[in-house]
Amino acid sequence: QTILCLLRSFEYSQKNAVLIPVAALGVGGMLVYWLRSRRKIETIEMGDGWWGSGERPLRVKEDESIRPFKIVTSDKEIEDLHRRLDKARYTPHVEGAAFHYGFNSSYLKKVVAYWRNQFDWCKQVEVLNKYPHFHTTIEGIDIHFIHVKPPYVPHGRAVQPLLMVHGWPGSFYEFYKIIPLLTEPARHGLNEGDVVFEVICPSIPGYGFSEAPHQQGFDSIATARIFHKLMNRLGFKEYYLQGGDWGSRVTTNMAQMLPQSVRGLHLNLVFVTKQGLGRLISIMLGAYVPWLVGLSREDARRVYPFMQKNFFDLMRESGYLHIQATKPDTAGCGLNDSPVGLAAYILEKFSTWTDKSFLHKDDGGLESKYTLDELLTNVMIYWVTSSIVSSMRYYKENFSKDPNLNAHSSVRVPTGIAAFPQEIVHTPLTWAKDVYKNIITYTYMPRGGHFAAFEEPKLLAQDIMQFVRKVEQL
């Protein structure tokens, strides 16, 4: 019996000798699979695309050359504009309406009169051409970008490549004030030590001088992939990103797609759409005990009253979004045919998105932050390229795939956030952490709204530099 027990014990130990390693291997395999699948969730597949006309050519290598580009105009172009401006029809505004009904028609007449009689498009073309412009073909369409290098780099100072991405209804021109601050900081009183940039500002395909996609489905992820390819084509393996509006979405997707290429991500607008019981409790308690749910006093000041600022104000300002996310081509027909209609549609956003109180002003407060030359130059970029419709389609392509604008996955790269007080919506740091897991800097900016680089270039430049300096010290 003792011998039988020993034999059984030996057989049991033999089985264990086989089963334990097999079990360990199985558990280990499951762990590796979980980690690999988790890693996949944390990134967006880069994939590939074709946005040119017709079928993608087989066995034909894409032209990867970087071609100098120059903006030009003609007498015919200006004459056509003037003819259309002269024939504009106006509807008298309601007394005391200010900008509550949209663009005030009395002030619109003044803008159009300036546009027709004083605005010099030829001069503004020279301003636009003061930075080097380029075209390159990616995924079947021509991508426009400006690339500005610092004229002088002190010995021992590293130059950081920075890709800056605009949104709607802006353009690459939004960055013309901030570029010299980033490329020549010392000359502009920004003695930021070791931080100097070379700046790349592309036009989103379908905006301005970037060719519009010819196929359906061109969204922020496709844009992110194209801009990664652009930076790689320019010879950059690692780079910083900056964006607001759609630029925030695009650069976030870039950080999710190739985090190993992104040294840091700086945003002046954050999309966080997380819902659920936890967020509801945070919103409810935040008005009374903000510290209990991770909100600061400044967060509470900017977020509450919650329904007014995060529902009613957004409803008032987002009518355009529903149109552009559903039937952009219908609304776009009139805008593409009428320069006055186009100016009213675009500039109204530059009013209320710059400062919500401008709604109460007869002139929309437009000239308190910008000059008419600056505003009309941005409008002209849409007009001369006939790109308003294709820019509006960007909403349909994105919202049809992702109605809630979810972030797809967490962002692990170092992130900096500049929270401007007049931004359309405020995202507290504790909410931003739901998506951006490695926030290095979060700044409550003292003034400014949605078009940060255009409105407050020095404030934004300082915040970008502060963020990059901290990342470089990690």
C-alpha positions in Angstrom: 0.0 0.0 0.0 2.9 2.3 0.8 4.4 1.5 -2.6 1.1 2.2 -4.3 0.8 5.6 -2.5 4.4 6.4 -3.6 3.5 5.5 -7.2 0.4 7.6 -7.2 2.3 10.5 -5.6 4.9 10.1 -8.4 2.2 10.1 -11.1 0.6 13.2 -9.5 3.9 15.0 -9.4 4.6 14.0 -13.0 1.2 15.4 -14.0 2.0 18.6 -12.0 5.3 18.8 -13.8 3.4 19.0 -17.1 0.2 20.9 -16.0 1.9 23.7 -14.0 4.1 24.9 -16.9 1.2 24.5 -19.3 -1.1 26.5 -17.0 1.6 29.1 -16.5 2.1 29.3 -20.3 -1.6 29.7 -20.8 -1.9 32.4 -18.2 1.2 34.1 -19.5 -0.1 33.9 -23.1 -3.4 35.5 -22.0 -1.5 38.2 -20.2 0.6 38.9 -23.2 -2.5 38.9 -25.4 -4.3 41.3 -23.0 -1.3 43.6 -23.0 -1.0 43.5 -26.7 -4.7 44.1 -27.3 -4.6 46.9 -24.7 -1.7 48.5 -26.5 -3.8 48.3 -29.7 -6.7 50.1 -28.0 -4.3 52.8 -26.9 -3.3 53.7 -30.5 -5.1 54.4 -33.7 -4.1 52.2 -36.7 -2.3 54.4 -39.2 -3.6 52.6 -42.3 -3.6 54.2 -45.7 -6.0 56.1 -48.0 -6.7 57.5 -51.4 -8.5 60.8 -51.8 -7.7 61.6 -55.5 -10.2 61.5 -58.3 -11.2 58.0 -59.5 -9.5 54.8 -58.7 -6.0 54.7 -57.2 -3.4 54.1 -59.9 -1.8 50.7 -59.7 2.0 50.4 -59.7 2.5 54.1 -60.0 4.6 55.7 -57.3 3.3 58.9 -55.9 5.2 62.1 -56.5 6.8 62.8 -53.1 8.5 66.0 -54.2 8.2 69.2 -52.2 7.2 72.0 -54.6 7.5 75.7 -53.9 4.1 77.4 -54.1 3.2 81.1 -54.4 -0.2 82.7 -54.0 -1.2 84.8 -57.0 -4.1 87.0 -58.0 -5.3 88.7 -61.1 -7.3 91.8 -62.2 -10.0 89.4 -63.4 -10.3 87.9 -59.9 -10.6 91.2 -58.2 -13.0 92.6 -60.8 -15.3 89.6 -60.4 -15.2 90.2 -56.6 -16.0 93.9 -56.9 -18.9 93.2 -59.3 -20.5 90.8 -56.8 -20.0 93.2 -53.9 -21.7 96.0 -55.9 -24.7 93.8 -56.5 -25.2 92.7 -52.8 -28.7 92.9 -51.4 -29.3 93.5 -47.6 -32.2 92.9 -45.3 -32.7 95.7 -42.6 -31.9 94.3 -39.2 -34.4 94.4 -36.3 -34.0 97.4 -34.1 -31.7 96.8 -31.2 -30.8 93.4 -32.5 -27.0 93.9 -32.3 -25.6 90.4 -33.2 -28.4 88.4 -31.5 -29.9 87.5 -34.8 -26.6 86.9 -36.5 -24.5 89.4 -38.4 -25.9 92.9 -38.1 -26.7 94.1 -41.6 -25.9 97.8 -40.9 -22.4 96.9 -39.8 -22.2 94.4 -42.7 -22.7 97.3 -45.1 -19.7 99.1 -43.5 -17.5 95.9 -43.8 -18.5 95.5 -47.5 -17.8 99.1 -48.2 -14.4 98.8 -46.8 -13.8 95.5 -48.7 -14.9 97.2 -52.0 -13.1 100.5 -51.7 -10.2 100.2 -49.3 -9.1 96.5 -48.9 -6.1 95.8 -51.1 -6.0 92.1 -51.9 -2.8 92.5 -53.9 -1.1 93.9 -50.9 -2.5 91.1 -48.7 -1.2 88.5 -51.2 2.3 89.9 -50.6 1.7 89.6 -46.8 0.7 85.9 -47.3 3.7 85.2 -49.5 6.2 86.6 -46.9 6.5 83.0 -45.6 7.6 80.1 -47.8 4.7 78.1 -49.2 4.8 74.6 -50.6 2.7 71.9 -52.1 3.3 68.1 -51.9 1.0 65.3 -53.1 -0.1 62.8 -50.4 -2.7 60.1 -50.9 -3.7 61.5 -54.3 -4.3 65.2 -53.3 -2.1 68.3 -53.1 -1.3 69.4 -49.6 -0.5 73.1 -49.0 1.7 74.2 -46.1 4.0 76.9 -45.0 7.4 76.1 -43.4 9.2 78.8 -41.5 12.7 78.2 -40.1 14.4 80.5 -37.6 16.7 83.0 -39.3 19.3 82.7 -36.5 19.9 80.0 -34.0 22.3 80.7 -31.1 25.1 78.2 -30.6 24.1 75.2 -28.6 20.3 75.8 -28.9 18.1 73.1 -30.3 15.5 73.9 -32.9 12.2 72.1 -32.2 9.9 71.3 -35.1 6.3 72.4 -34.4 3.3 71.5 -36.5 0.4 73.9 -36.0 -3.1 72.9 -37.3 -6.0 75.4 -37.8 -9.7 74.8 -37.7 -13.0 76.1 -39.2 -13.6 78.9 -40.2 -9.9 79.7 -39.9 -6.9 79.0 -42.0 -3.1 78.8 -41.9 -3.2 82.6 -41.8 -4.3 82.4 -38.2 -0.7 81.7 -37.3 1.0 84.6 -39.0 1.2 86.7 -35.8 2.6 83.8 -33.7 5.1 82.5 -36.1 7.7 85.2 -35.6 7.3 84.9 -31.8 8.2 81.2 -32.0 10.9 81.4 -34.6 12.6 84.6 -33.2 11.6 84.7 -29.5 14.5 86.9 -28.3 13.7 89.6 -31.0 10.1 89.8 -29.7 10.9 90.0 -26.0 10.4 86.3 -25.3 13.8 85.3 -23.9 12.8 81.7 -23.3 16.3 80.3 -23.0 16.7 77.1 -25.0 13.4 77.1 -26.9 13.3 78.0 -30.6 11.0 76.5 -33.2 10.7 75.9 -36.9 7.0 76.0 -37.7 5.0 74.0 -40.2 1.4 75.1 -40.8 -0.5 72.9 -43.3 -4.0 73.6 -44.7 -6.4 70.8 -43.9 -7.4 69.2 -47.2 -10.5 71.0 -48.5 -9.5 74.3 -46.8 -7.8 77.1 -48.7 -4.9 76.0 -50.9 -5.0 72.3 -50.0 -6.9 70.2 -52.6 -10.3 69.0 -51.5 -10.7 65.2 -51.1 -12.6 63.7 -54.1 -13.8 60.6 -52.1 -16.2 60.3 -49.2 -15.0 59.7 -45.7 -12.2 62.2 -45.2 -12.1 62.8 -41.5 -9.7 63.9 -38.8 -8.0 60.5 -38.7 -7.2 60.6 -42.4 -5.9 64.2 -41.8 -3.7 63.0 -39.0 -2.2 60.3 -41.2 -1.5 62.7 -44.0 0.1 65.2 -41.7 2.3 62.5 -40.2 3.4 61.6 -43.7 4.0 65.3 -44.4 6.3 65.6 -41.4 8.1 62.4 -42.3 8.6 63.7 -45.8 10.1 66.8 -44.4 12.6 64.7 -42.6 11.3 64.9 -39.0 11.2 61.8 -36.9 10.0 63.5 -33.7 8.1 66.8 -33.4 5.7 68.9 -31.3 2.0 69.4 -32.2 -0.3 72.4 -31.5 -4.0 72.8 -32.3 -7.3 74.3 -31.5 -10.8 73.7 -33.0 -10.5 70.9 -35.6 -6.7 71.3 -35.2 -7.1 70.0 -31.6 -8.9 66.9 -32.9 -6.4 66.3 -35.7 -3.3 66.7 -33.5 -4.9 64.5 -30.8 -5.4 61.8 -33.4 -1.8 62.2 -34.5 -0.7 61.6 -30.9 -2.9 58.5 -30.7 -1.7 57.2 -34.1 2.1 57.5 -33.7 2.9 58.4 -30.1 6.6 57.6 -30.7 6.8 60.5 -33.2 5.1 63.1 -30.9 7.4 64.7 -28.4 4.5 66.8 -27.0 1.0 67.9 -27.7 -0.2 71.4 -26.9 -3.9 72.3 -27.2 -6.1 75.4 -26.7 -9.3 73.5 -27.0 -10.0 70.0 -25.5 -12.8 67.6 -26.7 -13.9 65.5 -23.8 -17.3 64.0 -24.2 -17.3 61.4 -21.4 -20.7 60.8 -19.9 -22.0 58.7 -17.0 -22.9 58.7 -13.4 -19.4 59.9 -12.3 -19.5 63.0 -14.5 -23.1 63.7 -13.5 -22.1 63.7 -9.8 -19.1 65.9 -10.6 -21.4 68.4 -12.3 -24.0 68.4 -9.6 -21.5 68.7 -6.7 -19.1 71.0 -8.5 -21.4 74.0 -8.1 -21.4 73.7 -4.3 -18.2 71.9 -3.3 -16.0 72.1 -6.4 -12.9 71.0 -4.4 -14.7 67.7 -3.5 -14.8 66.7 -7.2 -11.4 68.1 -8.3 -12.6 71.4 -9.6 -10.8 74.7 -8.8 -12.6 77.9 -8.1 -11.7 79.1 -11.6 -13.2 76.0 -13.1 -16.4 76.6 -11.2 -16.5 80.2 -12.4 -16.1 79.1 -16.0 -18.4 76.1 -15.9 -21.4 77.4 -13.9 -24.2 78.1 -14.3 -23.9 74.8 -16.1 -27.1 74.7 -18.2 -26.5 78.3 -19.3 -22.9 77.9 -20.4 -22.9 74.2 -21.5 -26.3 73.9 -23.0 -28.1 77.1 -23.9 -25.0 79.0 -25.1 -23.8 76.0 -27.1 -27.3 75.5 -28.6 -27.2 79.2 -29.7 -23.8 78.9 -31.2 -24.0 75.5 -32.9 -26.8 75.8 -35.5 -24.1 76.0 -38.2 -22.8 72.7 -37.0 -26.0 70.7 -37.5 -26.3 72.1 -41.1 -22.6 71.3 -41.9 -22.8 67.9 -40.3 -25.8 66.9 -42.4 -26.3 68.9 -45.7 -23.2 71.0 -46.2 -23.4 71.2 -50.0 -26.9 72.8 -49.9 -26.0 75.7 -47.5 -22.6 76.0 -49.2 -24.1 76.9 -52.6 -25.1 80.4 -51.6 -21.9 81.0 -49.7 -19.7 79.9 -52.6 -21.6 82.3 -54.9 -21.9 85.4 -52.7 -18.8 87.0 -51.1 -21.1 89.1 -48.8 -22.9 85.9 -47.6 -19.5 84.2 -47.1 -18.2 87.1 -45.1 -21.3 87.3 -42.9 -21.2 83.6 -42.2 -17.5 83.4 -41.4 -17.1 86.7 -39.5 -20.1 86.1 -37.3 -18.1 83.3 -35.8 -15.1 85.6 -35.2 -17.4 87.8 -33.2 -19.1 85.5 -30.7 -16.3 82.9 -30.5 -13.8 85.6 -29.6 -16.0 87.0 -26.8 -19.5 86.0 -25.8 -20.3 89.5 -24.8 -19.8 90.7 -28.4 -23.3 89.4 -29.0 -24.6 92.6 -27.5 -22.6 95.0 -29.8 -23.8 96.4 -33.0 -20.4 95.8 -34.7 -20.0 92.4 -33.0 -16.8 93.7 -31.3 -14.9 92.5 -34.4 -12.5 95.4 -34.6 -11.6 95.3 -30.9 -9.4 92.3 -31.5 -8.7 92.2 -35.2 -8.4 94.6 -38.1 -10.7 94.4 -41.1 -7.7 93.6 -43.3 -6.9 90.6 -41.1 -10.5 89.4 -41.1 -11.1 89.9 -44.8 -7.8 88.2 -45.7 -9.1 85.0 -44.0 -12.4 85.3 -45.9 -10.5 85.8 -49.1 -8.6 82.6 -48.7 -11.9 80.8 -48.7 -13.3 82.9 -51.6 -10.5 82.7 -54.1 -10.1 79.0 -53.6 -13.9 78.2 -53.6 -13.2 76.1 -50.6 -16.1 76.9 -48.3 -18.2 73.9 -49.3 -15.4 71.4 -49.0 -14.4 72.9 -45.6 -18.0 72.5 -44.4 -18.0 68.8 -45.5 -15.4 68.1 -42.9 -18.2 68.3 -40.3 -20.3 65.7 -42.1 -17.3 63.3 -42.6 -16.4 63.5 -38.9 -19.8 63.5 -37.2 -21.2 60.7 -39.5 -18.4 58.4 -38.2 -18.2 59.6 -34.6 -21.3 61.6 -33.5 -20.0 62.2 -30.0 -16.5 63.1 -31.1 -15.1 60.6 -28.7 -11.3 60.6 -28.4 -11.0 57.0 -29.7 -8.3 56.2 -27.1 -6.3 57.7 -24.3 -3.4 60.1 -25.1 -0.2 59.1 -23.4 2.2 61.7 -24.8 3.2 64.8 -22.8 0.3 67.3 -23.1 -0.1 71.0 -22.4 -3.4 72.7 -22.3 -4.0 76.5 -22.5 -7.6 77.2 -21.2 -8.7 80.5 -22.6 -11.6 82.1 -20.6 -13.8 83.0 -23.7 -13.4 79.6 -25.3 -16.7 78.1 -26.5 -16.6 75.5 -23.7 -14.4 75.1 -20.7 -12.8 71.7 -19.9 -11.4 71.5 -16.3 -8.1 69.7 -15.7 -9.8 66.8 -13.9 -12.1 66.2 -16.9 -9.3 66.5 -19.4 -7.4 63.7 -17.6 -10.1 61.3 -18.7 -8.4 61.3 -22.1 -5.1 63.1 -21.7 -3.2 60.9 -19.2 0.1 62.8 -19.2 -0.8 66.5 -18.7 2.4 68.4 -18.0 1.0 72.0 -18.0 -2.5 73.3 -17.6 -2.8 77.1 -17.7 -5.8 79.3 -17.0 -5.2 82.0 -19.6 -6.0 85.5 -18.4 -7.9 86.6 -21.6 -8.7 85.4 -25.1 -11.2 83.1 -26.8 -11.4 80.5 -29.6 -9.0 81.9 -32.1 -6.1 82.0 -29.7 -3.1 82.4 -32.1 -5.0 85.1 -34.0 -6.2 87.0 -30.9 -3.5 86.5 -28.3 -0.4 85.3 -30.1 2.1 86.4 -27.3 0.1 84.6 -24.5 -0.2 81.4 -26.6 3.5 81.5 -27.6 4.6 81.9 -24.0 2.5 78.9 -22.9 3.8 76.7 -25.8 7.4 77.6 -24.8 6.7 76.9 -21.1 5.3 73.5 -22.0 8.1 72.5 -24.3 10.7 73.6 -21.8 9.2 71.3 -19.2 8.9 68.4 -21.6 12.6 68.8 -22.6 13.6 68.7 -19.0 11.8 65.4 -18.3 
